[in-house]
């Protein structure tokens, strides 16, 4: 059942994301779900989903990048292929 599989995958991904955020907090790491751009060696500019920006400065900065799949423009690709975004 396709819908059941998609739901199970979405639930699993949400559980993993929650676990990662929780573990980071217990280690004293502040988590920001934003686009980040380095301003200098210890400062990042964060942009949230609404376009609001703020700068954060820290001794150590961890950037976890995410990617998005995209179609390449091949004939019939949307009929013959799926991306992870189609599942999530």
C-alpha positions, 0 to 999 in steps of 0.5 A: 500500500503506497499511502501507508508506506509514504506515511510510515516514511514521513513518521520515521523522518519526523522521529529522527529529526526530533531525536536529533534536535533533542540530542543537540539540546542535551549537549548544549547546542543551539539549533536553528532551522534556517538558511545560513551564510558565513559573515566571518569565521565566527559569525553566521547570518541566518534567514528563516522561512519568512525571510527574517534575518539575524546574526549569531556569533559563536566560537564553534559553528556546525552547519548541517546542509540539506539538499533537494532533489530536482528533475533534469529535464529528461523526456518522461522523467516525471512519469517514470521517476520519483524523488524523495520529495514525492515521498516526504 
